[in-house]
């Protein structure tokens, strides 16, 4: 066995064109007959398929003469997950992970094939409805740039706290999780990224480091500090059985905007940390957190209080 052609369904995603090159393969909207060659369980579902217009990530994998379909399945799952991480980093959208849907693997020389089916089965492939994320030109360009970066810097992307952040974004995209539960998970993941060692002054430490990490100018520090305080307070309220009323009134936004803003904070933080660590081999998260405190003070913020960073 040498080359396996793999196709992974990307639930609730679409592109305007038929195909776009990506990571040695392509994003492609397969036609019904092409899909039926891979999966003949629904030979008369052409109308449902055409309405759904499912998007696949397709790539040829060279697993070598000693490789197997199982090796190809593992490699495809890893690469497809990088595509998913890139989509989330670029869009912050709540779209389910490809592992929940279907993937096909065909050994080109022998015709041997294997299909992996996640919890969604083929449901979202055929009956996605109208709620899809159509990647616009900016988002698509971002995904095309982000996937090779994640593959090249897999050692950074797979650090425990960063991988946990991505896992949180995936988990909070599942339909069974309520928006308030998602908020608690997402702010919790941002807390783990920013301040796992903190035992005192938690809100202050969270807001200070979030602002220092996310701000692109001095003018953004204070507004971001205020927003991060609201995210942290909202998480506490949710964990204690409350709602978002106080945080939303303070922020002067509606609930959907507030929830997306908090999710966006985690997404942006993961992207910034990935970029910083990839650009500085040997620098760890502990050092980076210390630099955030120093940057805050250097740009006019009050010094961290004693005990805040124990």
C-alpha positions as a Markdown table, in Angstrom:
| # | Residue | x | y | z |
|---|---|---|---|---|
| 1 | Unk | 0.0 | 0.0 | 0.0 |
| 2 | Unk | 1.3 | 3.5 | -0.8 |
| 3 | Unk | -1.3 | 6.2 | -1.7 |
| 4 | Unk | -4.6 | 6.6 | 0.0 |
| 5 | Unk | -7.1 | 9.2 | -1.2 |
| 6 | Unk | -9.1 | 10.5 | 1.7 |
| 7 | Unk | -12.2 | 12.7 | 2.0 |
| 8 | Unk | -13.4 | 14.2 | 5.3 |
| 9 | Unk | -16.8 | 15.9 | 5.5 |
| 10 | Unk | -16.6 | 19.4 | 7.1 |
| 11 | Unk | -20.0 | 19.9 | 8.8 |
| 12 | Unk | -21.9 | 23.1 | 8.2 |
| 13 | Unk | -19.0 | 24.6 | 6.1 |
| 14 | Unk | -19.2 | 25.8 | 2.5 |
| 15 | Unk | -17.1 | 27.8 | 0.0 |
| 16 | Unk | -18.4 | 29.8 | -3.0 |
| 17 | Unk | -16.3 | 28.0 | -5.6 |
| 18 | Unk | -16.2 | 24.2 | -6.3 |
| 19 | Unk | -12.7 | 23.6 | -5.1 |
| 20 | Unk | -9.8 | 25.4 | -3.5 |
| 21 | Unk | -6.3 | 24.0 | -3.0 |
| 22 | Unk | -5.3 | 23.4 | 0.7 |
| 23 | Unk | -2.4 | 21.7 | 2.5 |
| 24 | Unk | -1.5 | 19.5 | -0.4 |
| 25 | Unk | -5.1 | 18.6 | -1.0 |
| 26 | Unk | -8.2 | 20.7 | -1.5 |
| 27 | Unk | -11.5 | 21.9 | -0.1 |
| 28 | Unk | -14.1 | 20.6 | -2.6 |
| 29 | Unk | -17.8 | 20.4 | -3.0 |
| 30 | Unk | -18.1 | 16.9 | -4.5 |
| 31 | Unk | -20.9 | 16.3 | -6.9 |
| 32 | Unk | -23.6 | 13.7 | -6.0 |
| 33 | Unk | -22.2 | 11.1 | -8.4 |
| 34 | Unk | -18.7 | 11.5 | -7.0 |
| 35 | Unk | -20.0 | 11.1 | -3.5 |
| 36 | Unk | -22.2 | 8.1 | -4.5 |
| 37 | Unk | -19.0 | 6.4 | -5.7 |
| 38 | Unk | -17.7 | 6.7 | -2.1 |
| 39 | Unk | -20.9 | 6.0 | -0.3 |
| 40 | Unk | -23.7 | 4.0 | -2.0 |
| 41 | Unk | -26.0 | 3.9 | 1.0 |
| 42 | Unk | -28.3 | 6.7 | -0.3 |
| 43 | Unk | -28.5 | 6.2 | -4.1 |
| 44 | Unk | -31.6 | 8.3 | -4.5 |
| 45 | Unk | -30.7 | 11.1 | -2.2 |
| 46 | Unk | -29.6 | 13.4 | -5.0 |
| 47 | Unk | -32.0 | 16.2 | -4.2 |
| 48 | Unk | -31.1 | 16.3 | -0.4 |
| 49 | Unk | -27.4 | 16.1 | -1.3 |
| 50 | Unk | -27.6 | 19.0 | -3.8 |
| 51 | Unk | -29.6 | 21.1 | -1.3 |
| 52 | Unk | -27.0 | 20.4 | 1.4 |
| 53 | Unk | -24.0 | 20.8 | -0.9 |
| 54 | Unk | -21.5 | 19.3 | 1.6 |
| 55 | Unk | -17.9 | 20.4 | 1.7 |
| 56 | Unk | -15.0 | 17.9 | 1.9 |
| 57 | Unk | -11.3 | 18.2 | 2.6 |
| 58 | Unk | -9.7 | 15.9 | 0.1 |
| 59 | Unk | -6.0 | 14.8 | 0.1 |
| 60 | Unk | -3.8 | 12.0 | -1.2 |
| 61 | Unk | -1.7 | 10.4 | 1.6 |
| 62 | Unk | 1.5 | 8.5 | 0.9 |
| 63 | Unk | 1.6 | 5.9 | 3.8 |
| 64 | Unk | 4.5 | 4.0 | 2.3 |
| 65 | Unk | 4.7 | 0.3 | 1.3 |
| 66 | Unk | 4.4 | -0.9 | 4.8 |
| 67 | Unk | 1.5 | 1.5 | 5.7 |
| 68 | Unk | -2.1 | 0.5 | 6.1 |
| 69 | Unk | -5.5 | 2.1 | 5.8 |
| 70 | Unk | -5.5 | 2.5 | 9.6 |
| 71 | Unk | -2.3 | 4.6 | 9.2 |
| 72 | Unk | -4.1 | 6.7 | 6.6 |
| 73 | Unk | -7.1 | 7.1 | 8.9 |
| 74 | Unk | -4.9 | 8.4 | 11.7 |
| 75 | Unk | -3.0 | 10.8 | 9.5 |
| 76 | Unk | -6.2 | 12.1 | 7.9 |
| 77 | Unk | -7.8 | 12.7 | 11.2 |
| 78 | Unk | -4.9 | 14.7 | 12.4 |
| 79 | Unk | -4.7 | 16.8 | 9.3 |
| 80 | Unk | -8.4 | 17.4 | 9.1 |
| 81 | Unk | -8.4 | 18.5 | 12.7 |
| 82 | Unk | -5.8 | 21.1 | 11.8 |
| 83 | Unk | -8.1 | 22.3 | 9.1 |
| 84 | Unk | -10.9 | 22.6 | 11.7 |
| 85 | Unk | -8.6 | 24.4 | 14.2 |
| 86 | Unk | -7.7 | 26.9 | 11.4 |
| 87 | Unk | -11.4 | 27.5 | 10.6 |
| 88 | Unk | -12.1 | 28.2 | 14.3 |
| 89 | Unk | -9.1 | 30.5 | 14.7 |
| 90 | Unk | -10.1 | 32.5 | 11.6 |
| 91 | Unk | -13.8 | 32.8 | 12.1 |
| 92 | Unk | -14.5 | 32.0 | 15.8 |
| 93 | Unk | -17.6 | 30.3 | 14.5 |
| 94 | Unk | -19.4 | 27.5 | 16.3 |
| 95 | Unk | -19.2 | 24.7 | 13.8 |
| 96 | Unk | -19.0 | 21.0 | 14.8 |
| 97 | Unk | -15.8 | 19.1 | 14.4 |
| 98 | Unk | -15.3 | 16.9 | 11.3 |
| 99 | Unk | -14.7 | 13.9 | 13.6 |
| 100 | Unk | -18.5 | 13.9 | 14.4 |
| 101 | Unk | -19.3 | 13.3 | 10.7 |
| 102 | Unk | -18.0 | 11.0 | 7.9 |
| 103 | Unk | -14.6 | 10.4 | 6.3 |
| 104 | Unk | -13.8 | 8.1 | 3.4 |
| 105 | Unk | -10.4 | 6.4 | 2.7 |
| 106 | Unk | -9.6 | 4.7 | -0.6 |
| 107 | Unk | -6.4 | 2.9 | -1.4 |
| 108 | Unk | -5.8 | 3.9 | -5.1 |
| 109 | Unk | -3.9 | 0.8 | -6.3 |
| 110 | Unk | -6.1 | -1.9 | -4.8 |
| 111 | Unk | -9.4 | -0.1 | -4.4 |
| 112 | Unk | -9.6 | -1.1 | -0.8 |
| 113 | Unk | -11.6 | 1.4 | 1.2 |
| 114 | Unk | -12.7 | 2.2 | 4.8 |
| 115 | Unk | -15.3 | 4.6 | 6.0 |
| 116 | Unk | -15.2 | 6.2 | 9.5 |
| 117 | Unk | -18.6 | 7.4 | 10.8 |
| 118 | Unk | -18.9 | 9.8 | 13.8 |
| 119 | Unk | -21.9 | 10.4 | 16.1 |
| 120 | Unk | -23.7 | 12.5 | 13.5 |
| 121 | Unk | -23.7 | 9.7 | 11.0 |
| 122 | Unk | -24.6 | 11.0 | 7.6 |
| 123 | Unk | -27.3 | 13.3 | 8.9 |
| 124 | Unk | -25.6 | 16.6 | 8.6 |
| 125 | Unk | -24.0 | 15.6 | 5.3 |
| 126 | Unk | -27.4 | 15.2 | 3.7 |
| 127 | Unk | -29.6 | 17.5 | 5.8 |
| 128 | Unk | -27.4 | 20.4 | 6.9 |
| 129 | Unk | -30.2 | 23.0 | 6.3 |
| 130 | Unk | -29.4 | 26.6 | 5.7 |
| 131 | Unk | -27.3 | 27.3 | 8.8 |
| 132 | Unk | -23.9 | 27.0 | 7.2 |
| 133 | Unk | -20.7 | 29.1 | 7.5 |
| 134 | Unk | -19.8 | 30.1 | 4.0 |
| 135 | Unk | -16.1 | 31.1 | 4.2 |
| 136 | Unk | -15.7 | 34.5 | 2.7 |
| 137 | Unk | -12.5 | 35.5 | 0.9 |
| 138 | Unk | -10.8 | 36.9 | 4.0 |
| 139 | Unk | -11.7 | 33.8 | 6.0 |
| 140 | Unk | -10.6 | 31.4 | 3.3 |
| 141 | Unk | -7.3 | 33.2 | 2.9 |
| 142 | Unk | -6.8 | 32.9 | 6.6 |
| 143 | Unk | -7.5 | 29.2 | 6.6 |
| 144 | Unk | -5.1 | 28.7 | 3.7 |
| 145 | Unk | -2.3 | 30.4 | 5.7 |
| 146 | Unk | -3.2 | 28.9 | 9.1 |
| 147 | Unk | -3.2 | 25.2 | 8.2 |
| 148 | Unk | 0.4 | 25.0 | 7.2 |
| 149 | Unk | 1.4 | 27.1 | 10.2 |
| 150 | Unk | -0.4 | 24.6 | 12.6 |
| 151 | Unk | 1.1 | 21.7 | 10.8 |
| 152 | Unk | 4.7 | 23.2 | 11.0 |
| 153 | Unk | 4.3 | 24.2 | 14.6 |
| 154 | Unk | 2.4 | 21.1 | 15.9 |
| 155 | Unk | 4.6 | 21.0 | 18.9 |
| 156 | Unk | 3.2 | 24.4 | 20.0 |
| 157 | Unk | -0.4 | 23.7 | 19.0 |
| 158 | Unk | -0.3 | 20.4 | 21.0 |
| 159 | Unk | 0.9 | 22.0 | 24.3 |
| 160 | Unk | -1.5 | 20.8 | 26.9 |
| 161 | Unk | -3.1 | 24.2 | 27.7 |
| 162 | Unk | -3.4 | 25.2 | 24.0 |
| 163 | Unk | -4.8 | 21.9 | 23.0 |
| 164 | Unk | -7.3 | 22.2 | 25.9 |
| 165 | Unk | -8.3 | 25.6 | 24.5 |
| 166 | Unk | -9.0 | 24.1 | 21.1 |
| 167 | Unk | -10.8 | 21.2 | 22.7 |
| 168 | Unk | -13.0 | 23.7 | 24.5 |
| 169 | Unk | -13.9 | 25.5 | 21.3 |
| 170 | Unk | -14.8 | 22.2 | 19.7 |
| 171 | Unk | -16.9 | 21.1 | 22.7 |
| 172 | Unk | -18.7 | 24.4 | 22.9 |
| 173 | Unk | -19.7 | 24.1 | 19.3 |
| 174 | Unk | -21.7 | 20.9 | 19.9 |
| 175 | Unk | -25.5 | 21.3 | 19.8 |
| 176 | Unk | -26.1 | 19.8 | 23.2 |
| 177 | Unk | -24.3 | 22.6 | 25.1 |
| 178 | Unk | -26.3 | 25.7 | 26.1 |
| 179 | Unk | -24.9 | 29.1 | 25.3 |
| 180 | Unk | -24.4 | 29.9 | 29.0 |
| 181 | Unk | -22.5 | 26.6 | 29.6 |
| 182 | Unk | -20.4 | 27.4 | 26.5 |
| 183 | Unk | -19.5 | 30.8 | 28.0 |
| 184 | Unk | -18.4 | 29.1 | 31.3 |
| 185 | Unk | -16.2 | 26.6 | 29.5 |
| 186 | Unk | -14.6 | 29.2 | 27.2 |
| 187 | Unk | -13.8 | 31.8 | 29.9 |
| 188 | Unk | -12.5 | 28.9 | 32.0 |
| 189 | Unk | -10.1 | 27.8 | 29.1 |
| 190 | Unk | -8.9 | 31.4 | 28.8 |
| 191 | Unk | -8.3 | 31.5 | 32.6 |
| 192 | Unk | -6.2 | 28.3 | 32.3 |
| 193 | Unk | -4.2 | 29.8 | 29.5 |
| 194 | Unk | -3.5 | 33.1 | 31.3 |
| 195 | Unk | -3.2 | 32.3 | 35.0 |
| 196 | Unk | -3.1 | 28.7 | 36.2 |
| 197 | Unk | -0.8 | 29.7 | 39.0 |
| 198 | Unk | -2.9 | 32.6 | 40.4 |
| 199 | Unk | -4.5 | 32.1 | 43.8 |
| 200 | Unk | -5.4 | 35.7 | 44.8 |
| 201 | Unk | -6.7 | 38.7 | 42.9 |
| 202 | Unk | -8.1 | 36.4 | 40.3 |
| 203 | Unk | -10.3 | 38.9 | 38.5 |
| 204 | Unk | -7.6 | 41.5 | 38.4 |
| 205 | Unk | -5.0 | 39.1 | 37.2 |
| 206 | Unk | -7.3 | 37.7 | 34.5 |
| 207 | Unk | -8.3 | 41.1 | 33.2 |
| 208 | Unk | -4.7 | 42.5 | 33.3 |
| 209 | Unk | -3.2 | 39.6 | 31.4 |
| 210 | Unk | -6.1 | 39.3 | 28.9 |
| 211 | Unk | -5.8 | 43.0 | 28.1 |
| 212 | Unk | -2.0 | 42.9 | 27.7 |
| 213 | Unk | -2.2 | 39.8 | 25.4 |
| 214 | Unk | -5.1 | 41.0 | 23.2 |
| 215 | Unk | -4.4 | 44.8 | 22.9 |
| 216 | Unk | -2.8 | 46.0 | 19.7 |
| 217 | Unk | -2.2 | 49.5 | 21.1 |
| 218 | Unk | -2.0 | 51.4 | 24.4 |
| 219 | Unk | -5.5 | 52.8 | 23.7 |
| 220 | Unk | -7.0 | 49.3 | 23.8 |
| 221 | Unk | -5.6 | 48.3 | 27.1 |
| 222 | Unk | -8.2 | 49.8 | 29.4 |
| 223 | Unk | -11.3 | 48.9 | 27.3 |
| 224 | Unk | -10.0 | 45.3 | 27.0 |
| 225 | Unk | -9.4 | 45.2 | 30.7 |
| 226 | Unk | -13.0 | 46.2 | 31.3 |
| 227 | Unk | -14.3 | 43.6 | 28.8 |
| 228 | Unk | -12.2 | 40.9 | 30.3 |
| 229 | Unk | -13.5 | 41.7 | 33.8 |
| 230 | Unk | -17.1 | 41.3 | 32.4 |
| 231 | Unk | -16.3 | 37.9 | 30.9 |
| 232 | Unk | -14.8 | 36.7 | 34.2 |
| 233 | Unk | -17.7 | 38.0 | 36.2 |
| 234 | Unk | -20.2 | 36.5 | 33.8 |
| 235 | Unk | -18.6 | 33.1 | 34.2 |
| 236 | Unk | -18.8 | 33.3 | 37.9 |
| 237 | Unk | -22.5 | 34.3 | 37.7 |
| 238 | Unk | -23.2 | 31.4 | 35.4 |
| 239 | Unk | -21.3 | 28.9 | 37.6 |
| 240 | Unk | -23.4 | 30.1 | 40.6 |
| 241 | Unk | -26.7 | 29.7 | 38.8 |
| 242 | Unk | -27.1 | 33.2 | 37.6 |
| 243 | Unk | -27.5 | 34.8 | 34.2 |
| 244 | Unk | -25.8 | 37.5 | 32.2 |
| 245 | Unk | -28.1 | 40.4 | 32.9 |
| 246 | Unk | -25.6 | 42.5 | 35.0 |
| 247 | Unk | -22.7 | 41.9 | 32.6 |
| 248 | Unk | -24.8 | 42.7 | 29.5 |
| 249 | Unk | -26.2 | 45.8 | 31.0 |
| 250 | Unk | -22.7 | 47.0 | 31.8 |
| 251 | Unk | -21.4 | 46.2 | 28.3 |
| 252 | Unk | -24.5 | 47.7 | 26.5 |
| 253 | Unk | -24.7 | 44.7 | 24.1 |
| 254 | Unk | -27.2 | 42.0 | 23.6 |
| 255 | Unk | -26.7 | 38.4 | 24.8 |
| 256 | Unk | -25.5 | 37.0 | 21.5 |
| 257 | Unk | -23.0 | 39.8 | 21.0 |
| 258 | Unk | -21.7 | 39.3 | 24.5 |
| 259 | Unk | -21.3 | 35.5 | 24.1 |
| 260 | Unk | -19.5 | 35.8 | 20.8 |
| 261 | Unk | -17.2 | 38.5 | 22.2 |
| 262 | Unk | -16.2 | 36.2 | 25.1 |
| 263 | Unk | -15.6 | 33.3 | 22.7 |
| 264 | Unk | -13.6 | 35.6 | 20.4 |
| 265 | Unk | -11.4 | 36.5 | 23.4 |
| 266 | Unk | -10.4 | 32.8 | 23.7 |
| 267 | Unk | -9.9 | 32.4 | 20.0 |
| 268 | Unk | -7.7 | 35.5 | 19.7 |
| 269 | Unk | -5.7 | 34.6 | 22.8 |
| 270 | Unk | -5.0 | 31.2 | 21.4 |
| 271 | Unk | -3.9 | 32.7 | 18.1 |
| 272 | Unk | -1.6 | 35.3 | 19.7 |
| 273 | Unk | 0.0 | 32.8 | 22.1 |
| 274 | Unk | 0.6 | 30.3 | 19.2 |
| 275 | Unk | 2.3 | 33.1 | 17.1 |
| 276 | Unk | 4.4 | 34.3 | 20.0 |
| 277 | Unk | 5.6 | 30.8 | 21.1 |
| 278 | Unk | 6.2 | 29.7 | 17.5 |
| 279 | Unk | 8.4 | 32.8 | 16.8 |
| 280 | Unk | 10.4 | 32.3 | 20.0 |
| 281 | Unk | 11.6 | 28.7 | 20.4 |
| 282 | Unk | 12.5 | 28.0 | 24.0 |
| 283 | Unk | 10.1 | 30.5 | 25.5 |
| 284 | Unk | 7.4 | 28.9 | 27.6 |
| 285 | Unk | 4.0 | 29.9 | 28.8 |
| 286 | Unk | 5.3 | 30.8 | 32.3 |
| 287 | Unk | 7.7 | 33.3 | 30.9 |
| 288 | Unk | 5.1 | 34.7 | 28.5 |
| 289 | Unk | 2.7 | 35.3 | 31.4 |
| 290 | Unk | 5.4 | 37.2 | 33.3 |
| 291 | Unk | 6.0 | 39.3 | 30.2 |
| 292 | Unk | 2.3 | 40.1 | 30.0 |
| 293 | Unk | 2.5 | 41.6 | 33.6 |
| 294 | Unk | 5.6 | 43.5 | 32.7 |
| 295 | Unk | 4.0 | 44.8 | 29.5 |
| 296 | Unk | 1.0 | 46.0 | 31.4 |
| 297 | Unk | 3.1 | 48.0 | 33.8 |
| 298 | Unk | 5.3 | 49.4 | 31.1 |
| 299 | Unk | 2.3 | 50.7 | 29.2 |
| 300 | Unk | 0.8 | 52.6 | 32.2 |
| 301 | Unk | -1.1 | 49.9 | 34.0 |
| 302 | Unk | -0.8 | 49.6 | 37.8 |
| 303 | Unk | 1.7 | 47.1 | 39.1 |
| 304 | Unk | 0.4 | 43.6 | 40.1 |
| 305 | Unk | -0.4 | 43.5 | 43.8 |
| 306 | Unk | 1.6 | 41.3 | 46.1 |
| 307 | Unk | 0.2 | 37.8 | 46.0 |
| 308 | Unk | -1.5 | 38.2 | 42.6 |
| 309 | Unk | 0.8 | 36.0 | 40.8 |
| 310 | Unk | 1.8 | 33.4 | 43.3 |
